[in-house]
Amino acid sequence: MTTRTTTGSQSWDAFWAEVSGARTEVIRGVEVPVPTDVPFGFENRLQELSSSSAPEDVEELVSALFGESVFEQWADAGMGYHELLTVLTWGMAQAAGNDLTFGEAYELIQKETAGEGKAPSPSPNRAARRAQSKPTGGPSKRTSRASTASTRTRSGA
């Protein structure tokens, strides 16, 4: 077995920047990297925080996707609730490898919040999942009556 020398080869960081494209986007005056991968543990944390509207929880998710202090910079720039949901939906789709446009992300948020008098969801995870979903095929199989019927219980009287 021969050993390779790493002298002269590129570093991991340089390699990954080349592979991932290292694109950036300016959002509310803040230049942020376009997410190219979902950070390790992000999906679990998103599920844990999906019902939270606490600013520190939202900041944690924004930081994981776009970097530290971005949430504060966007808040200082006057970013609103629907803007934030749109940007998070867009960022999560980008991280999952779906090249969703800002307009498509906004449309998903509008559909989500336009439900029959429902209040908007505090997290964009549902819209992001819809953006990432792919059709699976035909209708599901019917369930037999035997598997869904309840059994009769006899009274002790």
C-alpha positions in Angstrom: 0.0 0.0 0.0 1.5 3.3 -1.0 0.9 6.5 1.0 -0.1 9.7 -0.6 1.5 12.9 0.4 -0.9 15.8 1.0 1.6 18.5 0.2 0.3 20.7 -2.5 -3.3 19.3 -2.4 -6.1 21.5 -1.4 -7.5 21.6 2.1 -10.9 20.1 3.0 -12.4 23.6 3.4 -11.2 24.7 0.0 -12.4 21.5 -1.6 -15.9 21.8 0.1 -16.2 25.4 -1.0 -15.5 24.4 -4.5 -18.0 21.5 -4.4 -20.8 23.4 -2.7 -20.5 26.4 -4.9 -20.1 28.8 -2.0 -22.8 31.1 -3.3 -24.0 34.0 -1.3 -27.2 36.0 -1.3 -28.0 39.5 0.1 -31.1 39.4 2.2 -32.2 42.6 3.9 -28.8 44.1 3.3 -27.0 41.2 4.9 -24.8 38.9 2.8 -25.4 35.3 3.8 -24.1 32.0 2.4 -26.8 30.0 0.5 -27.3 26.9 2.5 -26.0 23.8 0.6 -26.5 21.2 3.3 -28.6 20.7 6.3 -26.5 21.0 9.5 -26.1 17.9 11.5 -29.0 17.6 14.0 -30.9 20.5 12.4 -34.0 18.5 11.5 -34.3 17.1 15.0 -33.9 20.5 16.5 -36.4 21.9 14.1 -38.9 19.4 15.2 -38.2 20.2 18.9 -38.7 23.9 18.3 -41.5 23.7 15.8 -44.2 24.9 18.3 -42.0 27.5 19.8 -42.2 31.2 18.9 -39.5 32.3 21.4 -37.0 34.7 19.6 -34.0 32.7 20.9 -35.3 29.5 19.3 -35.9 31.2 16.0 -32.5 32.8 16.2 -30.9 29.3 16.8 -32.5 28.0 13.6 -31.5 31.1 11.6 -27.9 30.8 12.9 -27.7 27.2 12.0 -28.7 27.9 8.4 -27.2 31.4 7.7 -24.6 32.1 10.4 -24.2 33.8 13.8 -25.7 37.3 14.3 -27.7 37.1 11.0 -31.0 37.0 12.9 -30.2 40.2 14.9 -29.1 41.9 11.7 -32.3 41.0 9.9 -34.4 42.1 12.9 -32.4 45.5 13.0 -33.1 45.9 9.3 -36.9 45.5 10.0 -37.5 42.0 8.7 -41.1 41.0 9.3 -42.7 37.7 10.3 -43.7 36.6 6.8 -40.3 37.7 5.4 -38.6 35.5 8.0 -40.8 32.5 7.2 -40.2 33.0 3.5 -36.4 33.2 4.0 -36.4 30.1 6.3 -38.5 28.1 3.8 -36.2 29.1 1.0 -33.0 28.4 3.0 -34.2 24.9 4.1 -35.2 24.0 0.5 -31.7 25.2 -0.7 -30.0 23.1 2.1 -32.0 20.1 1.0 -30.8 20.5 -2.6 -34.1 22.0 -3.9 -33.4 25.2 -5.9 -36.6 27.0 -4.7 -36.9 30.6 -5.7 -37.8 33.3 -3.2 -41.1 33.7 -5.1 -41.9 30.0 -4.8 -41.0 30.1 -1.0 -43.3 33.2 -0.6 -46.1 31.4 -2.4 -45.8 28.4 -0.1 -46.0 30.7 2.9 -49.0 32.5 1.5 -50.8 29.2 0.9 -49.9 28.0 4.4 -51.1 31.2 6.2 -54.3 31.6 4.0 -55.9 28.5 5.4 -59.5 28.8 6.5 -59.1 31.4 9.3 -56.1 29.5 10.8 -53.4 31.4 12.5 -50.0 31.2 10.7 -47.7 28.4 11.9 -44.8 29.6 14.0 -42.4 27.6 12.0 -42.0 27.1 8.2 -41.2 23.4 8.5 -44.5 22.3 6.9 -44.0 24.6 4.0 -40.4 23.4 3.6 -41.5 19.8 3.6 -44.1 20.5 1.0 -41.5 22.2 -1.1 -39.3 19.1 -0.8 -42.0 16.5 -1.3 -42.2 14.4 -4.4 -45.2 12.5 -5.7 -45.0 8.9 -4.7 -47.5 7.3 -7.1 -51.1 6.2 -7.1 -53.7 6.1 -4.4 -53.2 4.1 -1.3 -54.8 0.7 -0.9 -58.2 0.4 0.8 -58.2 -0.9 4.3 -60.3 -4.0 5.0 -63.3 -3.8 7.3 -61.8 -6.6 9.4 -58.7 -4.5 10.3 -60.7 -1.4 11.1 -63.8 -2.8 12.8 -64.2 -2.6 16.5 -64.9 -5.8 18.5 -68.1 -6.0 20.5 -67.7 -6.2 24.2 -70.3 -7.9 26.2 -71.5 -6.4 29.4 -71.2 -8.3 32.6 -74.9 -8.0 33.4 
